[in-house]
Amino acid sequence: MNHLLEDAPGKRLLLMGNEALVRGAYEAGLNFACSYPGTPSSEVSTLLFSLQREAPFRMEFGANEKVSLEAAAGAAIAGFNTLTSMKHVGLNVAADPLATLAYLGVRGALVVYNADDPSLFSSQNEQDNRAYARLFGMPLFEPSSAQDMKDMTVEAFRLSHELGLPVMVRSTTRIAHMRGVVELGEVKKPPSARRLEKSPKDFVCLPANARGMHKKLLDRLDRAARASNGSPFNTVSGPADAPYGVVTSGVSAAYVMDAVRDLGLEETAAVFRVGFSYPEPDEALLNFMRGRRKILVVEELEPVLEQHLKALAQENALTLPIKGKGVGRLSRLYEYDSDMVREAVALFFNAPYSAPARLDIADRPPLPVRPPNLCPGCPHRMSYYAVKKACEGRDVVFPNDIGCYSLGYAPPLSLADSILCMGASASMPCGMAHAIEGTGQKIVAFIGDSTFFHSGLTGIASAVYNGHKYTLIILDNEVTAMTGHQPSPTLDPARDPRAAMAGLTPIDAAAVCRAMGVPHVQVVRPANLKKMEAAVREALDYDGLSVIIAREPCPLHNRRQGGRGTKPVFGVDQNRCDHCGRCIKEYGCPAFQPDGDSVVIDPGLCSGCAVCAQVCPRRAIVPVK
């Protein structure tokens, strides 16, 4: 049995934050989870999908975050304990149903796990999703440790059932991916399936019903506020009569505690760590602020707590200084670190402080730049190379999308003129086609197979309906690769035992496009560069909407499943090589390495795809026996 499923209260495990959240959901009696993966939340869905073989819950990958939330909501309205997880921009996709779901409420329990990404490690923005809890009226928990992730998840399920509301647990990249010791708790038995009792007045959100639902939501939030004021997750450390105070949340709480200790402020600065952060624990916060000379607020991204504290102080005639953003290097940009917080605490409270000495590395060579890169043998590289060759001499615009294939932006491929959000590469050309009509420019857009089903179908529907003319290339590698090789709707279960175990049914993207009315659909293996080039040229010459499905399995996923087979690795015949550099300058597979004036292939990186042998004009790339 997996260690996350042990019924061993009191046992201590070293867990990643996301693993701790999964454990918390299991302890709370999880029945059903539905998610679309997105870093930094991806481990949650992947773990749940794997664990369901041994656990009493069912986990499904939804087509997108909206679908996932709606499926979880359906189960929660029927009385189940349910979970949906997503990254911060995924919550944008789920926002439509989430806004109204707070009005409807749930009979069981529904926890929404949201992982924000300060510093944009794997995202196109760094929005602060604490705003969603306030906008929609959802209780919000903000863990500061792996133990918090487990405990707050258990409490979120309990509170959701008690209040009849969806509850959000919000982490950031550092908390999601940290590791810490977690003490396990008791595992509760999930609720049993039962007949759904109908109650249209409670669950049909038409205006006549919704007016009363809004009042009910506000009443529930009043109850949540009372729970927040008494929550053990809102903690105060330090002397009650300390002249200074710090209010903080999330990973910043750890930095603050270190700073207070390192600066010798244990007797003069008290710390309020906000864990159950919405509704705000106003009474507890007011008690904390009274008698203080000044308050520092340390929170990443937006000044949510800071602005609330200022308003709270003004309403209650407190005149102490309250500051956060703008103290030292504390800003609305990027994630914080220990040095940044220590400096801000010292500045605000006039504590003696000297920045740690920087290691003198002037005599050391700079580290080599290692930009993100498509993997050796990646079929997206094959597709991009063939598209670039097919488009030579033509004026072509390349809208791209979110996924591994976003890396087509980088040289030497350079095939991304726009990247907006999931599915936009199927929709943006609808407007672009109007704007460039008559200029002779063509549009070749790229989208992944998982992203196509996530939010590309609606763009295709609009393009067919309105008669737009562009080419969409669906890069079908059968998995949601960038987030950890979760199954895509195109994955053949024969290639992945997890998919077979879950009884997944693959969907033919080409058949879907034809059924939607796309008049020109081709299916090509991009490993055959000549056929891929020919398909692109045919699509460019077609006067209408054209779709190419470039179908080739992800080599990393294939290798994990034992699918590499007996493919040989390749090497460079130095007697034939004329050092033209096309393999590096134009194709750019990372298996190629410069070796003095020559080029060699790293056998540990080569996937045996044989595409580079088609790229080399001298036929100098040959199998190694």
N, C-alpha and C positions, 0 to 999 in steps of 0.2 A: 504493500500500500504506500502511496505517496505520502511523504512526511506532512504535507499540508492537510491531509485528511485524517490524521491521527486524533482519536478521541482521548487526549491525554492532558487534562487541565493541569496547569502548573509547569508543564514542560517548557523549556526555553529553546528557541530556534533562532539561528541567524538568517534573517529574511530580507529580501529586497522590499522596498516600500510597496510596490505593486503586488508582490506575493503576499504581503501582510494583509492587503485589502481583500484579496481572494480568500484568505483564511478567515477574515472577519465575516465575509458574506456566507461562508460555509457554516461558521459557528452560529450565525443568525438564523439558519434554517432556509437557505436559498432553494427555491424551486426551479427558477427559470431565469436565464440570462440571454440577452440578444445584443450584439455589438457590431460596430464596424471598426476595424483596428486603426489606430493612429498614434504615432509616437508623440509624447512619452507614455501613453496609456496602453500600448499594444500588448504587453505581457499579461495583462488581466484577461483579455479575450482568449489569447493563445493558451494560457494555463487552464482556464475554465473549459475550453474545448477538449483539451487532453484529459483533464481530470474526470470528465463526465462518465468515462468508462467504469470508474470505481465509485462514483458519488451518486447521491439520489437526486441530482438536478440535471436539467437539460440545458445545453448551451447551443445557440445558433449564431452564425454570422449573418447579419442583415445586409441587404443590398446597399444601404447607406445608414447614416445616423438617424434620420427621420423615421425610416422603416423600423430600425432597431428599437427606438423609443416607443413607437406605436405598438409594436409587438409586446414589449415589456409592460406597457400600460394596459393592454388587453388582458394579460395574465394577472396583473395586479388588481384590476377592477373585478376580476373573477375570484379574487381571494388569495392569490399566490404571493409569495415573497420573491420579488424580481429585482434584477440589476441590469443597467445598461452602462457601458463605459465608452469614452471617446476623448479625443484631444480637444483643445479649446476651440479650434475652428470647426470641429465636428459639431459642436453645440450650436453653431450658427445654422447648420443644416437641420438640426433637431428643434430649433427655436419655435417654429410654427406650432407643432403639437404641444410642446412643453408649456407655452403660454396659456393655452386653454386647459391643459391637463390639471394645472393648479386649481382651476375653477371646479373641475369635475371631482378631483380627489381620487382616492383609491380605497378599496376594501381590504386588500392585503397590505403589502408594503412595496414601495418602489424607491430604490436608491439610484441616483444619477452620479456616476463617477466621472469627473472632469479633470483633465490634466493640462494645466497651462504650461507655456514654454517661454519663460523670460530668456532673453538673449537669442531667441530664434535658432536654437540648435538644429531643429528639423521642421521648421514652419515658415509660412510666408508672412506672418505678423506675430506680435506678442501681446494680444489683447488680454485684458484682465477680466475674467469671467465671474468675478464676484458681483459684477454689475447685473448679471443675469438673475442671480438669486433675488436681488432687490427689485428688479423690473417685474419678475413673474410672481414673486411671493413664495419663495421656497426656503425653508430652513437650510442653513449652510454650516458645514464643518470644515475647518482648515487644519489638517494634521501638521505636526512639527517633527515627527519621528516615525519610525517603522511601527513602534508600539501604538502610537496614535492612529496610524492607518488602520490597524486591526480593531482597536477599541472603538474608534469613532464610527467605523463601518457597522459594527454591532449595534451601537447606539442609534445610528441613522435608521437602521431597519426598525428598531423598537419605536422610535419617535414617529416614523412614517406611518406605522400601523396605528399608533395612539392618536395621531392627529388626522389621519386620512389624507395626508399630503405627500407628494414626491419630495424627497430630501436630497440635497446635493452634498457630495464630499469632493472638495476641490484641493488638488495637490499641484505642485510644480515639478519640473524636471528633476531637481535635486532631491525632493522627497520621494518621487516615484521610483527613482533609480538608486537611492541610497541603500545601504545595508545596515541593519541594526538588530539587536537582540529583542525578540518578541516572546512574551510569556503567553502560552496558549490558554484559552478558556474553554468553558463547557460548550459542547456542540448540541444545538437544539434540533429537534426533529422538524422537518418542513411540514407545512400544512398539507392535508390530503386534498385530492381533487374532489370537487363537489358540484352539484347542480348550480348554475348561475341564476340567481334570483333577479328577475328583471325589475328595473326602477327607472323608467325613461325620464322622469322629472329630475333625477339626480345625474343622469349621464347623457342627456340629449342637450347639447349646448346651443339651443336657439335663444334669441333675445329674451323671450318671456321667462325662460328658466335661468338664463345667465345672470340676470339682475340679482336674483336671490343668491346665486352661486358666489357672486363677488362679495356680498356681505358675509357669507359663510366663510370664504377664504380669509377675510380680514379678522373674523372672530378666531379662526384657527391660528392665525399669526399672533394674535394677542396671547393665546395659550402658549405658543412657541416662545414668545418673549419672556414669559414667566419662567419657562424651563431654562432659557438661556441664562437668566440672572442667577439661577441656582445650579448651573451646570458645573460638574467637576472638571470639565475641559477648559473652563475659564479660570485661570490660576493666578495668584499673586505671590511673588517671592520677594524677600527683603523686609526691612523694618517697616512697621505700620506708620511710624512718624518720620520716615525718610523725607528730606526736603525735595528730592527729585524723583521723577517717575518716568518710566519708559513703557509705552504701549506697543505691542508687536504681535505678529502672527506668522504662521507658516515657518519656513526654514529660517527666516530672519530672527526668530526667537532664540535659536541656537547660537547665532552670531552675537546677539545681545547679551546672553548669559555669559559667554566667554569674555566679551568686552568689559562688562561690569566687574568680573573677577580680575581680569588682567590689569585693569586700571585702578584697582583698590577701592571701588565704589560700593562694596557690599553693604556698608553701613549708612550710605547717603543716597542710594538710588534703589527704589523698588521697581519691580518689573511686573506688568500685567500682560500675561500671554493670553490672547483671545483665540480660543479653539472652536467654540460654538459662536460663530461670528455674526450670523444673521438669523433671526432678529438680534440686533445688538443688545448686549446685557447692560442697558442704560443705568439701572440702579447701581450695579456693581461698579461700573465705570465712574459714575458720579462719586461714589464713596472713595474710589481710588484717587480721584483728582483733588478732592477737598483736602486742604492743608498743604498741598504741594506748591513749591515755588515756580516750577516749570515742568512741562511734559514734552518728551521727545517721542515721536511716532516713527517706528521703523517698519516699513512694509514695502515689498517690491511692487513695481509697476505703478498703478494709479493711487492717488491719496485718498482712498476710500475711508479708512479709519480716521485719518487726519481731519478730513472735512466733517465727518460725523462728530468727532470730539469737539471741534470748534463750535459747531452748532449747539451741541449739548451744553457746553460751558456757557455760551451766550444766553441760552434759554433759562439757565439756572444761576445767572448773575455771578459766575466765576470769571475772574479777570486774569488768570495766570497765562503766561505765554505757552502756546502749543505750536510746535513746529515739527516738520518732517522733511518734506522735499526742500532742497536747497541748503540743508545743513551739511557742510562738507561736500562729499561727492554723492549724497543721496539724491537721486533723481527719478524721473518716470521712465528712464531708459534702462533696459537690461537687468540681469540679476545682480544681487549684491554678493559681497564676499566678506570674510572676517576682517580684513584690513580696512575695508571701506567703512564698515559699521563701527569698528573700534575708533577710527579717526573721528567719525561723526559724534559718537558718545563723548569723547574727550573734548572736542570743540564746544559742544553744547553745554556741558557741565563744568567747563574750565578745569579739566583734570590734566595733570602733567602727562605729556605724551611725546614720544619721539618715534617716528616711523622706523620700522625695522630696516637695518642696513641691507641694501641690495647687493647680491652677489656680483662681483666684478667679472663680467664675461667678455670684456673688450678684446681679449686675446683669443677668444674662441670663434670658430667660423659659425655663421648663422645656420640654424637648422634648415634642412631642405623643405621647401613648400610641398605639402601633400594635399592637393585639392581632392574633393570627392570625385570618384571616377566610376564609370561603368565597369563591371567585373570582367575578367578574362572569359571569353566565350559568350558574353551577353548578347542575346539576339537583338536587343535594341541598337547596339552598335552596328550590327550587320544591316539593319533596316536603315539607320541614319546614313551610313556610308553609301548604300545603294541609292537612296533618295537624293543625296548630294550629287552623285554622278548623273542621275537621271535629270536633275534640274540644271545642269551646267548649260550656260547660254540662255537661260530663261530668268525672268524677273519674278521671283516667288517669295511670298510671305509665309512664315512658319509659326502659327499659333501653337503653343505647347501646353502641357497640363502638369498636374501634381503627381509625382511618383518617381520611380527610378529613372524614367525617361526624361525627367526634368534636367538630368545631367547632360543631355544633348545640347544644353546651352553652352557648355565649355568647349574651347578649342581641343582638338582640330575639327570637331564635328560642327559646332556653332549653328545648331538648327533650332533655335528658340527665339522668336521675336516678341512673344508675349507669354506670360504665365500669370494667371489670375487666381483661380481656385478650381476645385474638383469639378470637372465637366465643362468648364468654360471653353475649352478648345473646340467643342462641338457647337457651341452657341455663338461665340464671338465672330466666327466667320460669316454668320448670317447678317451681321451688321457690316462687317468689313467688305463683303461682296458688293453691297450697295455703294459703299464709299469709294471703291476702286474701279467701279464699272466703267469700261471704256478706256482704261489706262493700259490694258495688256497684261497687267499683273495677274498672277495665279495665286491660289491659296492651297497650301498643303498643311493640314493640321494633324497633330499626334495626340492620341489618348490611349491609356492602358486598358486592358480587358476588365479589370476590377472597377476602374474609374468609369468605364463605359456603362456598366450596369449601375454604378453608384449614382451618376447624374449626367451621363452623356446621352441617354435615350431621349430625354426631352428636347435636347438641342437637335438631334437627328429628326425628331418628329416635326419640329418647327421648320427645319430646312426642307424636308419633303413637302410639307403643306404649303410653304411659301415659294417653292421652286428655286431655292438658292443653288448656286454653282460653286462648289469647292470640293477638295479631296480630303477625306478623313482617313488616316491610317490608324487602325486599332492594333496596338502592339500587344499581342496575346501571348504572354509567357505562362499562363495558367495559374498564377498565384498573385497575391498582393505582396509583392516582393520587398519593397522598401521597408515595410513595417514588420517583417519577420516571417514571410512565406506562409501567411494564412491562406486558406483555400479561396480561389476566385470562382465565380459561377461557371467558368469555362473548364475547370479542372476535371480531368478524367479520374474517377476514383481508383482506377487501376494503377495510377501513378502514385497514390498517396494512401496508405492504410488508414490514416485519420479520417479522410473523406469517405472511404469505404465503410468504416465503422459507423460514421454518422448517417450513412444512407443518403449521401448527397447525390443529386441528379445534375449532370453538367448541362449547360445551355449553349447552343451553337450560335455564336454572335453573327455569323453570316446569315443564318436562317432568320434571325431576329431582324436584321437590316432589310432583308428582302421582304419579310412580312410587313415591315413598316412602310414599304413602298420605295426604298432606295433603288433606283433604276440600274445602277452599275456597281456590282459587287464582285470582288476578286479575292481569292484565298491563296496565299503564297507562303512558302517557307523562305524566310530571309537568308538562311544559310546558303541558298542558291542565289548568288548575287546577280547573275545575268537575268534570271526570271524575275527577281524583285525589281531590278531596274526597268525591265520591260513592262511590268505591271504599273509602275509609277508613270512611265511615259504614256501608256495607254490611258491612264486616269487623267493626266494633264490634258490630253487631247480630247477627252470626252466633254461634250457641251452640256454639263449638268452636274448633279450631285453624284459623287463617286466614293465608294468605300473600299479600302484594301484591308483585309485581315492578315497581318504578318504573324503567322503562327509558329512558334518555336518555344519549347519548354525552357524555363529558367535553369541554367546549368547548376547553380548552387543548390536549388531545391532538388533537382534531379540526382545530384550526387548524394545528398542526404538520404534519399530513398534508395540508394544503391543502383541508380540508373546510368552511371557513367559507362558501364560495360567494359569493352576491351578497346576503346578508342585509343589510338596511339598519340603520344605527344609529338610535337613538331620541333624542328630545329632549322637553323640557317646553314645552307651549304655555302661556305665562304668562298669557294672557287667560282660559284655562279653569281654571288652577290656583287653588285656594282655600287653599293652604298648610296643608292638614290634617296633613301630615307622615307619612301612612301609609307612603309609599314608603321613608322612612328609619326611622321608629320601629317599623314592623311587619315590613317586608320586608328592609330593610337591605342592599341590593346596594351594593357599594363604588363602582359607577359613579355613584351619586347623590352630589352635592356641594352643600353649602349655599353660597349666593351672596347674602350679605346676608340679607334676609327671604325670599328665594326659594330654590328648589331647581333645580339644573341637572344634566344628565347629561354626564359626560366622554366625548366621542366616542372617545377613545383607549382607554377601558376597556370601553365598551358592546360586548357580544357579539352584539347583535341577536336575543336570544332571544324578545323580545316579551312576556315574562311580566309585567313591570312594568305594561304597558298593561292587563292583566287585573286588576291590584291596584288601580289608580287609580279611585276612585269617580266622578271628574269627567271621565274620558276625556281627561285633559290630556296624556297621554304618547302621542306620535305619531311615526311614522317621519320621519326627516330626509331630504329628497331630496338 
